[in-house]
Amino acid sequence: MHRLESLIRPIPNFPRPGIVFRDITPLLANPKAMRLTVHQLLHPFMSEAVDMVAGIEARGFIFGALCAQELGAGFVPLRKPGKLPHRTESQPYALEYGVNALEMHVDALGHGHRVLLVDDLIATGGTAAASCALVERLGGVVVGCSFVIELDALKGRDALGARRVHTLLHY
């Protein structure tokens, strides 16, 4: 994990003072690190039957699609409102100052499809919890949630209840 952590660039005071942004673009630029990241994201779920991988906009698309390919599973994008062209279902979630939502096509999952949720980062857990709720409302079964980075002080995994959570790097 030290190899991956060395490719995460801390950007102080971004997007506002007091925040340290964890920039994953150096990791994305390194093909060996990307392969290692995907394998590590999937490691605890390799014995699970996974039909679909759901990736949260936007960086979750990168890791989620690569994980889906590795598993031989389908990929479902979870998008911000108004970005998907077909009929969608929406799930709101709270932000620090307001509310946002995620959407998924209503026909993206079959009833009982086993879904692995993938994203680059879990902070407060609101986005991940909304994603799980949306997947489950549309008939999916969340087998677990896998993240590259977890901001431990924000206790995001608490928002996911009893769901299986796997994280590669902790800050």
CYANA upper distance limits for C-alpha pairs under 8 A (distance plus 0.5 A):
  1 MET  CA      5 GLU  CA      6.61
  1 MET  CA    168 LEU  CA      7.55
  1 MET  CA    169 LEU  CA      7.60
  2 HIS  CA      6 SER  CA      6.58
  3 ARG  CA      7 LEU  CA      7.45
  3 ARG  CA     33 ALA  CA      8.20
  4 LEU  CA      8 ILE  CA      7.44
  4 LEU  CA     27 LEU  CA      7.45
  4 LEU  CA     33 ALA  CA      6.89
  4 LEU  CA     37 THR  CA      7.95
  5 GLU  CA    169 LEU  CA      7.41
  7 LEU  CA     24 ILE  CA      7.55
  7 LEU  CA     26 PRO  CA      5.88
  7 LEU  CA     27 LEU  CA      5.45
  8 ILE  CA     22 ARG  CA      6.64
  8 ILE  CA     23 ASP  CA      6.12
  8 ILE  CA     24 ILE  CA      5.65
  8 ILE  CA     25 THR  CA      8.09
  8 ILE  CA     26 PRO  CA      7.01
  8 ILE  CA     27 LEU  CA      6.89
  9 ARG  CA     22 ARG  CA      6.32
  9 ARG  CA     23 ASP  CA      5.41
  9 ARG  CA     24 ILE  CA      7.14
  9 ARG  CA     25 THR  CA      8.49
  9 ARG  CA     26 PRO  CA      7.62
 10 PRO  CA     20 VAL  CA      6.62
 10 PRO  CA     21 PHE  CA      6.23
 10 PRO  CA     22 ARG  CA      5.41
 10 PRO  CA     23 ASP  CA      6.63
 11 ILE  CA     20 VAL  CA      5.96
 11 ILE  CA     21 PHE  CA      5.46
 11 ILE  CA     22 ARG  CA      6.92
 11 ILE  CA     23 ASP  CA      7.38
 12 PRO  CA     17 PRO  CA      8.17
 12 PRO  CA     18 GLY  CA      7.72
 12 PRO  CA     19 ILE  CA      6.66
 12 PRO  CA     20 VAL  CA      4.87
 12 PRO  CA     21 PHE  CA      6.81
 13 ASN  CA     17 PRO  CA      4.65
 13 ASN  CA     18 GLY  CA      5.69
 13 ASN  CA     19 ILE  CA      5.38
 13 ASN  CA     20 VAL  CA      6.23
 13 ASN  CA     21 PHE  CA      7.94
 14 PHE  CA     18 GLY  CA      8.27
 14 PHE  CA     19 ILE  CA      6.16
 14 PHE  CA     20 VAL  CA      6.65
 14 PHE  CA     21 PHE  CA      6.18
 15 PRO  CA     19 ILE  CA      7.30
 15 PRO  CA     21 PHE  CA      7.75
 24 ILE  CA     28 LEU  CA      6.84
 25 THR  CA     29 ALA  CA      6.72
 26 PRO  CA     30 ASN  CA      7.20
 27 LEU  CA     33 ALA  CA      6.62
 27 LEU  CA     34 MET  CA      6.99
 28 LEU  CA     33 ALA  CA      8.06
 28 LEU  CA     34 MET  CA      6.55
 29 ALA  CA     34 MET  CA      8.47
 30 ASN  CA     34 MET  CA      6.67
 31 PRO  CA     35 ARG  CA      6.76
 32 LYS  CA     36 LEU  CA      6.73
 33 ALA  CA     37 THR  CA      6.48
 34 MET  CA     38 VAL  CA      6.74
 35 ARG  CA     39 HIS  CA      6.74
 36 LEU  CA     40 GLN  CA      6.55
 37 THR  CA     41 LEU  CA      6.53
 37 THR  CA    148 VAL  CA      7.93
 38 VAL  CA     42 LEU  CA      6.79
 38 VAL  CA     63 PHE  CA      7.24
 38 VAL  CA     66 LEU  CA      7.29
 38 VAL  CA     67 CYS  CA      6.37
 39 HIS  CA     43 HIS  CA      6.38
 39 HIS  CA     67 CYS  CA      8.40
 40 GLN  CA     44 PRO  CA      8.47
 40 GLN  CA    168 LEU  CA      7.59
 41 LEU  CA     67 CYS  CA      8.26
 41 LEU  CA    146 SER  CA      6.27
 41 LEU  CA    147 PHE  CA      7.30
 41 LEU  CA    148 VAL  CA      7.52
 41 LEU  CA    166 HIS  CA      7.81
 41 LEU  CA    167 THR  CA      7.84
 41 LEU  CA    168 LEU  CA      7.51
 42 LEU  CA     46 MET  CA      6.55
 42 LEU  CA     67 CYS  CA      7.42
 42 LEU  CA    146 SER  CA      8.03
 44 PRO  CA    166 HIS  CA      8.08
 45 PHE  CA    144 GLY  CA      8.19
 46 MET  CA     71 LEU  CA      8.45
 48 GLU  CA    143 VAL  CA      8.16
 49 ALA  CA    114 ARG  CA      7.31
 50 VAL  CA     71 LEU  CA      7.97
 50 VAL  CA     73 ALA  CA      7.09
 50 VAL  CA    113 HIS  CA      8.19
 50 VAL  CA    114 ARG  CA      5.55
 50 VAL  CA    115 VAL  CA      6.28
 50 VAL  CA    116 LEU  CA      7.10
 50 VAL  CA    143 VAL  CA      8.04
 51 ASP  CA     73 ALA  CA      5.62
 51 ASP  CA     74 GLY  CA      6.86
 51 ASP  CA    113 HIS  CA      6.22
 51 ASP  CA    114 ARG  CA      5.66
 51 ASP  CA    115 VAL  CA      6.59
 52 MET  CA     68 ALA  CA      7.35
 52 MET  CA     73 ALA  CA      5.60
 52 MET  CA     74 GLY  CA      5.03
 52 MET  CA     75 PHE  CA      5.97
 52 MET  CA     76 VAL  CA      7.31
 52 MET  CA    109 LEU  CA      8.33
 52 MET  CA    113 HIS  CA      7.43
 52 MET  CA    114 ARG  CA      6.85
 52 MET  CA    115 VAL  CA      5.35
 52 MET  CA    116 LEU  CA      7.03
 53 VAL  CA     64 GLY  CA      6.55
 53 VAL  CA     65 ALA  CA      7.87
 53 VAL  CA     67 CYS  CA      7.68
 53 VAL  CA     68 ALA  CA      5.98
 53 VAL  CA     73 ALA  CA      7.21
 53 VAL  CA     74 GLY  CA      6.69
 53 VAL  CA     75 PHE  CA      5.39
 53 VAL  CA     76 VAL  CA      6.60
 53 VAL  CA    115 VAL  CA      5.92
 53 VAL  CA    116 LEU  CA      5.28
 53 VAL  CA    117 LEU  CA      6.36
 53 VAL  CA    118 VAL  CA      7.48
 54 ALA  CA     64 GLY  CA      6.83
 54 ALA  CA     75 PHE  CA      6.35
 54 ALA  CA     76 VAL  CA      5.09
 54 ALA  CA     77 PRO  CA      6.33
 54 ALA  CA     78 LEU  CA      7.18
 54 ALA  CA    115 VAL  CA      7.14
 54 ALA  CA    116 LEU  CA      6.65
 54 ALA  CA    117 LEU  CA      5.31
 54 ALA  CA    118 VAL  CA      6.64
 55 GLY  CA     59 ARG  CA      8.46
 55 GLY  CA     60 GLY  CA      4.95
 55 GLY  CA     61 PHE  CA      5.33
 55 GLY  CA     62 ILE  CA      8.34
 55 GLY  CA     63 PHE  CA      7.89
 55 GLY  CA     64 GLY  CA      5.27
 55 GLY  CA     65 ALA  CA      7.76
 55 GLY  CA     75 PHE  CA      7.89
 55 GLY  CA     76 VAL  CA      6.83
 55 GLY  CA     77 PRO  CA      5.73
 55 GLY  CA     78 LEU  CA      6.43
 55 GLY  CA    117 LEU  CA      6.60
 55 GLY  CA    118 VAL  CA      5.60
 55 GLY  CA    119 ASP  CA      6.45
 56 ILE  CA     60 GLY  CA      5.05
 56 ILE  CA     61 PHE  CA      6.66
 56 ILE  CA     77 PRO  CA      6.84
 56 ILE  CA     78 LEU  CA      5.40
 56 ILE  CA     79 ARG  CA      7.15
 56 ILE  CA    117 LEU  CA      8.36
 56 ILE  CA    118 VAL  CA      7.38
 56 ILE  CA    119 ASP  CA      6.25
 56 ILE  CA    128 ALA  CA      8.48
 56 ILE  CA    131 SER  CA      8.05
 57 GLU  CA     61 PHE  CA      6.53
 57 GLU  CA     77 PRO  CA      7.51
 57 GLU  CA     78 LEU  CA      6.45
 57 GLU  CA     79 ARG  CA      5.82
 57 GLU  CA     80 LYS  CA      7.52
 58 ALA  CA     62 ILE  CA      8.07
 58 ALA  CA     79 ARG  CA      8.31
 59 ARG  CA     63 PHE  CA      7.39
 59 ARG  CA    119 ASP  CA      7.08
 59 ARG  CA    120 ASP  CA      6.46
 60 GLY  CA     64 GLY  CA      5.95
 60 GLY  CA    118 VAL  CA      6.32
 60 GLY  CA    119 ASP  CA      4.43
 60 GLY  CA    120 ASP  CA      6.06
 61 PHE  CA     65 ALA  CA      6.24
 61 PHE  CA     77 PRO  CA      7.08
 61 PHE  CA    119 ASP  CA      8.05
 62 ILE  CA     66 LEU  CA      6.95
 63 PHE  CA     67 CYS  CA      6.56
 63 PHE  CA    118 VAL  CA      7.28
 63 PHE  CA    119 ASP  CA      7.23
 63 PHE  CA    120 ASP  CA      7.65
 64 GLY  CA     68 ALA  CA      6.57
 64 GLY  CA     75 PHE  CA      7.55
 64 GLY  CA    117 LEU  CA      8.14
 64 GLY  CA    118 VAL  CA      5.79
 64 GLY  CA    119 ASP  CA      7.38
 65 ALA  CA     69 GLN  CA      6.71
 65 ALA  CA     75 PHE  CA      6.43
 66 LEU  CA     70 GLU  CA      6.74
 67 CYS  CA     71 LEU  CA      6.70
 68 ALA  CA     72 GLY  CA      6.41
 68 ALA  CA     73 ALA  CA      5.29
 68 ALA  CA     74 GLY  CA      6.31
 68 ALA  CA     75 PHE  CA      6.35
 69 GLN  CA     73 ALA  CA      6.76
 69 GLN  CA     74 GLY  CA      8.08
 76 VAL  CA    104 MET  CA      8.20
 76 VAL  CA    108 ALA  CA      7.00
 77 PRO  CA    104 MET  CA      7.35
 78 LEU  CA    102 LEU  CA      6.53
 78 LEU  CA    103 GLU  CA      6.17
 78 LEU  CA    104 MET  CA      5.85
 78 LEU  CA    131 SER  CA      7.76
 79 ARG  CA     83 LYS  CA      6.86
 79 ARG  CA     84 LEU  CA      7.56
 79 ARG  CA    102 LEU  CA      5.80
 79 ARG  CA    103 GLU  CA      5.68
 79 ARG  CA    104 MET  CA      7.08
 80 LYS  CA    100 ASN  CA      8.34
 80 LYS  CA    101 ALA  CA      6.65
 80 LYS  CA    102 LEU  CA      5.36
 80 LYS  CA    103 GLU  CA      6.53
 81 PRO  CA     90 SER  CA      8.17
 81 PRO  CA    101 ALA  CA      6.86
 81 PRO  CA    102 LEU  CA      6.63
 81 PRO  CA    103 GLU  CA      6.40
 84 LEU  CA     88 THR  CA      7.83
 84 LEU  CA    103 GLU  CA      8.12
 84 LEU  CA    104 MET  CA      7.94
 84 LEU  CA    105 HIS  CA      7.65
 86 HIS  CA    105 HIS  CA      6.72
 87 ARG  CA    105 HIS  CA      6.29
 87 ARG  CA    106 VAL  CA      6.64
 88 THR  CA    103 GLU  CA      6.52
 88 THR  CA    104 MET  CA      5.80
 88 THR  CA    105 HIS  CA      4.77
 88 THR  CA    106 VAL  CA      5.53
 89 GLU  CA    103 GLU  CA      6.06
 89 GLU  CA    104 MET  CA      6.12
 89 GLU  CA    105 HIS  CA      6.84
 89 GLU  CA    106 VAL  CA      6.22
 89 GLU  CA    134 LEU  CA      8.08
 90 SER  CA    101 ALA  CA      6.91
 90 SER  CA    102 LEU  CA      6.14
 90 SER  CA    103 GLU  CA      4.91
 90 SER  CA    104 MET  CA      7.23
 90 SER  CA    134 LEU  CA      7.60
 91 GLN  CA    101 ALA  CA      5.80
 91 GLN  CA    102 LEU  CA      5.89
 91 GLN  CA    103 GLU  CA      6.96
 91 GLN  CA    130 ALA  CA      6.44
 91 GLN  CA    131 SER  CA      7.94
 91 GLN  CA    133 ALA  CA      7.90
 91 GLN  CA    134 LEU  CA      6.38
 92 PRO  CA     99 VAL  CA      7.22
 92 PRO  CA    100 ASN  CA      6.13
 92 PRO  CA    101 ALA  CA      4.43
 92 PRO  CA    102 LEU  CA      6.95
 92 PRO  CA    130 ALA  CA      7.24
 93 TYR  CA     99 VAL  CA      6.24
 93 TYR  CA    100 ASN  CA      6.08
 93 TYR  CA    101 ALA  CA      6.17
 93 TYR  CA    102 LEU  CA      8.49
 93 TYR  CA    126 GLY  CA      6.47
 93 TYR  CA    127 THR  CA      6.91
 93 TYR  CA    130 ALA  CA      6.50
 94 ALA  CA     98 GLY  CA      6.64
 94 ALA  CA     99 VAL  CA      5.03
 94 ALA  CA    100 ASN  CA      6.92
 94 ALA  CA    126 GLY  CA      7.05
 95 LEU  CA     99 VAL  CA      5.73
 95 LEU  CA    100 ASN  CA      7.24
 95 LEU  CA    126 GLY  CA      8.19
101 ALA  CA    130 ALA  CA      8.49
102 LEU  CA    127 THR  CA      8.48
102 LEU  CA    130 ALA  CA      7.86
102 LEU  CA    131 SER  CA      7.54
103 GLU  CA    134 LEU  CA      8.36
104 MET  CA    108 ALA  CA      7.44
104 MET  CA    134 LEU  CA      8.14
106 VAL  CA    138 LEU  CA      7.32
109 LEU  CA    113 HIS  CA      6.77
109 LEU  CA    135 VAL  CA      8.43
109 LEU  CA    138 LEU  CA      7.36
109 LEU  CA    139 GLY  CA      7.42
109 LEU  CA    140 GLY  CA      6.89
110 GLY  CA    139 GLY  CA      7.08
110 GLY  CA    140 GLY  CA      7.44
111 HIS  CA    138 LEU  CA      7.83
111 HIS  CA    139 GLY  CA      4.91
111 HIS  CA    140 GLY  CA      6.36
112 GLY  CA    139 GLY  CA      6.23
112 GLY  CA    140 GLY  CA      5.58
112 GLY  CA    141 VAL  CA      6.38
113 HIS  CA    139 GLY  CA      7.68
113 HIS  CA    140 GLY  CA      5.38
113 HIS  CA    141 VAL  CA      6.50
114 ARG  CA    140 GLY  CA      6.46
114 ARG  CA    141 VAL  CA      5.34
114 ARG  CA    142 VAL  CA      6.51
114 ARG  CA    143 VAL  CA      6.63
115 VAL  CA    135 VAL  CA      8.31
115 VAL  CA    140 GLY  CA      6.88
115 VAL  CA    141 VAL  CA      6.31
115 VAL  CA    142 VAL  CA      5.33
115 VAL  CA    143 VAL  CA      6.24
115 VAL  CA    144 GLY  CA      7.94
116 LEU  CA    142 VAL  CA      6.47
116 LEU  CA    143 VAL  CA      6.08
116 LEU  CA    144 GLY  CA      5.77
116 LEU  CA    145 CYS  CA      6.39
116 LEU  CA    146 SER  CA      7.96
117 LEU  CA    128 ALA  CA      8.49
117 LEU  CA    131 SER  CA      8.35
117 LEU  CA    132 CYS  CA      8.02
117 LEU  CA    142 VAL  CA      7.70
117 LEU  CA    144 GLY  CA      6.82
117 LEU  CA    145 CYS  CA      5.11
117 LEU  CA    146 SER  CA      6.72
118 VAL  CA    145 CYS  CA      6.40
118 VAL  CA    146 SER  CA      5.46
118 VAL  CA    147 PHE  CA      6.39
119 ASP  CA    146 SER  CA      7.18
119 ASP  CA    147 PHE  CA      5.62
119 ASP  CA    148 VAL  CA      7.45
120 ASP  CA    147 PHE  CA      5.74
120 ASP  CA    148 VAL  CA      5.31
120 ASP  CA    149 ILE  CA      6.58
121 LEU  CA    147 PHE  CA      6.01
121 LEU  CA    148 VAL  CA      6.33
121 LEU  CA    149 ILE  CA      5.09
121 LEU  CA    150 GLU  CA      6.19
121 LEU  CA    151 LEU  CA      8.22
122 ILE  CA    128 ALA  CA      7.72
122 ILE  CA    147 PHE  CA      7.08
122 ILE  CA    149 ILE  CA      6.91
122 ILE  CA    150 GLU  CA      5.46
122 ILE  CA    151 LEU  CA      6.96
122 ILE  CA    156 GLY  CA      6.52
122 ILE  CA    157 ARG  CA      8.10
123 ALA  CA    150 GLU  CA      6.68
123 ALA  CA    151 LEU  CA      5.67
123 ALA  CA    152 ASP  CA      7.99
123 ALA  CA    154 LEU  CA      6.19
123 ALA  CA    155 LYS  CA      7.60
123 ALA  CA    156 GLY  CA      5.66
124 THR  CA    154 LEU  CA      5.67
124 THR  CA    155 LYS  CA      6.51
124 THR  CA    156 GLY  CA      4.50
124 THR  CA    157 ARG  CA      8.19
124 THR  CA    159 ALA  CA      7.93
125 GLY  CA    129 ALA  CA      6.41
125 GLY  CA    155 LYS  CA      7.95
125 GLY  CA    156 GLY  CA      4.33
125 GLY  CA    157 ARG  CA      6.53
125 GLY  CA    158 ASP  CA      7.86
125 GLY  CA    159 ALA  CA      5.82
125 GLY  CA    160 LEU  CA      7.38
126 GLY  CA    130 ALA  CA      6.60
126 GLY  CA    156 GLY  CA      7.82
126 GLY  CA    159 ALA  CA      7.16
127 THR  CA    131 SER  CA      6.61
128 ALA  CA    132 CYS  CA      6.74
128 ALA  CA    160 LEU  CA      7.79
129 ALA  CA    133 ALA  CA      6.67
129 ALA  CA    159 ALA  CA      6.55
129 ALA  CA    160 LEU  CA      5.98
130 ALA  CA    134 LEU  CA      6.61
131 SER  CA    135 VAL  CA      6.71
132 CYS  CA    136 GLU  CA      6.59
132 CYS  CA    142 VAL  CA      7.10
133 ALA  CA    137 ARG  CA      6.49
134 LEU  CA    138 LEU  CA      6.81
135 VAL  CA    139 GLY  CA      7.09
135 VAL  CA    140 GLY  CA      5.66
135 VAL  CA    141 VAL  CA      7.67
135 VAL  CA    142 VAL  CA      7.73
136 GLU  CA    140 GLY  CA      5.20
136 GLU  CA    141 VAL  CA      6.33
136 GLU  CA    142 VAL  CA      7.50
142 VAL  CA    163 ARG  CA      8.20
143 VAL  CA    163 ARG  CA      8.05
143 VAL  CA    164 ARG  CA      7.54
144 GLY  CA    163 ARG  CA      6.54
144 GLY  CA    164 ARG  CA      5.12
144 GLY  CA    165 VAL  CA      6.38
144 GLY  CA    166 HIS  CA      8.21
145 CYS  CA    163 ARG  CA      7.91
145 CYS  CA    164 ARG  CA      6.67
145 CYS  CA    165 VAL  CA      5.37
145 CYS  CA    166 HIS  CA      6.74
146 SER  CA    165 VAL  CA      6.43
146 SER  CA    166 HIS  CA      5.22
146 SER  CA    167 THR  CA      6.30
147 PHE  CA    165 VAL  CA      8.44
147 PHE  CA    166 HIS  CA      6.78
147 PHE  CA    167 THR  CA      5.25
147 PHE  CA    168 LEU  CA      7.11
148 VAL  CA    167 THR  CA      6.09
148 VAL  CA    168 LEU  CA      5.51
148 VAL  CA    169 LEU  CA      6.55
149 ILE  CA    167 THR  CA      6.57
149 ILE  CA    168 LEU  CA      6.57
149 ILE  CA    169 LEU  CA      5.26
149 ILE  CA    170 HIS  CA      6.35
149 ILE  CA    171 TYR  CA      7.93
150 GLU  CA    156 GLY  CA      8.27
150 GLU  CA    167 THR  CA      6.79
150 GLU  CA    168 LEU  CA      8.30
150 GLU  CA    169 LEU  CA      6.76
150 GLU  CA    170 HIS  CA      5.43
150 GLU  CA    171 TYR  CA      6.78
151 LEU  CA    155 LYS  CA      7.83
151 LEU  CA    156 GLY  CA      8.07
151 LEU  CA    170 HIS  CA      6.57
151 LEU  CA    171 TYR  CA      5.51
152 ASP  CA    156 GLY  CA      7.78
152 ASP  CA    170 HIS  CA      6.80
152 ASP  CA    171 TYR  CA      6.48
153 ALA  CA    171 TYR  CA      8.44
155 LYS  CA    159 ALA  CA      8.21
156 GLY  CA    160 LEU  CA      7.86
157 ARG  CA    161 GLY  CA      7.66
157 ARG  CA    165 VAL  CA      7.47
